[in-house]
């Protein structure tokens, strides 16, 4: 009976030891490969899954508005086609609104300058803001269905009526480096953002 008890205890000890070793190996793998996510890079398929503290931020809602130093939601960056890239993302109201047309045209006119500075420009508005009759522009314009992303990052309405006009510079690691908010200065979004990128 003593021999059987000893054998069972020994087997249990090996099992626990193996479990602990496996857990350590997983954590080591996360440390080894977790830096890729921090750099905004995708994990190659042949590498094991790894975690990152940023994963827990995907579902956060920025009720008071997303700010410099915060991580922009990764799913949104993927939708915009700029995940892992330096990007300028600006939110505006509608394609045919006079101030929005000025802003779109201003970004378009200086698009080559943004490219030289290594930044991809993306404009974002909701489905109601899409107007097919408006002259096409060169930068990518994305539809934010039901203002899902706008609400997620906490862009508030101005004067309680107008959709907030905000521009963000987002680094390759997904963190916000610069934010500009000015409803009635649409062209200043372009000038100020270029000044930031140039310095």
N, C-alpha and C positions, 0 to 999 in steps of 0.2 A: 504493500500500500504506500509506504514511504517512497519507494522508487518511482511509482506512478505519479505521485504528487510532485516529486522533484522534476520529473520529465515535463509535466504540464507547466510548471512555473518557469522552467528554462525556455520552453516554446513561447510562452507569453512575453518573456523578456526580450527574445529575439524579435518578436512581432512589434513590440513598442519601440525598440531600437531602430528597426527598419522604417517605421512610420516617422520617427523624429528625423532620421537621416533624409528621408524623402522630403519632409517639410523644409529642412535646411537647404536642400538642393533647389527647391522651387524658389525660395527666397533669394538664393544666390543668383538664379537665372534672372529673376526680376531686376536685381541690382546690375547684372551684366548688360541686359538688353533694354532696361527701362529708360536709359538715356536717349534711345532713339526717338521715343515719343516726345521727350522734352525738346528735341530738336525739330519736331514737326514731321518726322519721317515715318513711313509705314513699315511695319514688320514684314520681312521676307517670309514667304510661306514655309520655308524649310526650318525656320527658327521656332522654338516653343513659344506658347503664349506668355506674355509678361504683363505685369500690372504697372500702374502709375497712379500717383496721387491725383492726377488730373482727371482720371476716369470718373471719380466721384462727383465732379463738377458738371457733368453733362446735363443733368436735369435741373440745375439751379436756375431759379427765376430771379433776376436782378430787379427787385421791386423799386429800388431807388435809382435805377439806372446803372448800366455797366460803365466802368471807369478805367482810366489808365492803370495798368498793372494787372487788371483782371484778365482771365482767359476767355476768349470769345468761344461760344459753343461750337464744338468741332463739327457736329452734324450740319450746322449752318455754313461753315467754311467749305465743307464738302459740296454742299448744294451750290455754292457760289463758284466752285471750281478753283478755289485758292487755298485749300488745305496744304500746309507746308510751304506756302509762298508768301513773299512780302506783298501786302495788298492794301489798297485804299477802297474802303467800302462806304458808300454814302446812301443814306435813306432820304427819299423825297416823296412828294405827294402824288402827282399825276403827270403823265407825259405832256399833256396839253395845257397845263397851268402855266401862265406867263413866267413866273419866277422859276419854276422847275425847268422850263425850256431854256432859260438863261443859264441855269446851273449845268444842265446836260451839255449845252453847246460849249460852255467854258471848259468843262472837263475834256470834251472832244478836241477842242482847239489846241490843247496843251498835252494831249495824250502821249506824244513822243517824248516830252520831258519826263513824264512819269516812268515811261519805259526805260529811259536812260538811267534813272535812279533806281531801277530794279523793282518797280511796283506795278502790280496789275490793278486796274481800276474797274470797279463793279458798282453799278447803280441798282438800287432796290426800291420797289414800290409794290403795292398790293394789286390784285387782279382788277379792281375798279379803276386803278390808275393807268392801266394799259390802254393806249389809244393808237390804233393802227394807222390813223390818218397823219400822224406826226412824222416828220422827216427822220429817217433812220440815222443812228449815230454809230460810231465805231466801237465804243466800249461795250462791254456786256451789260445788259439790263435784265435783272432777275425779278421774277414774280414771287412775292411773299404772300402765299395764300392765307387769307383771313388775318393778316398781320401777325402771324404766328411768331416769327422771329423778332419782329419789332416789339411785341408784347413780352417775349421771353427776356430780352435784354433791357427792358424797362424804358423804352423811348416814349415819353409823355406827349400829349397833345399840347400845342401852344394856344393860349387864349381859350382853352377848352374845346376848340373847334378844329384847328389845323394840325395835321399830322406832323410830329416833330421832324425837323430837318437836321440830321446829325451825320457827321463824317468821322470815320475811324481809320487810323493807320494801324495795321495788324502785322506783327512780325511773323517770321517763319515758324516760330514756336507757338503761335496762336495767341500770344499776349498782346493786349492793346498798348500801343506806344504813344498814341496821340488821339485826342478827341476834340472835335469842334462843333459847337451848337449855335446856330444863328439863323432863325427863321427868315428874317427879312434882308439877309445879305447872302444871297445864293452864290454869287461869284466869289465872295470872300472864302468860301469853302475850298475853292481851287487854289487861290493865292496863298492862303495860310498853310494849307497842307503841303504845297510845294516848298514853301519856306522851311517847314519843319524837316522835310526829307533832305533838303539841301544842306542843312546844318548838322 
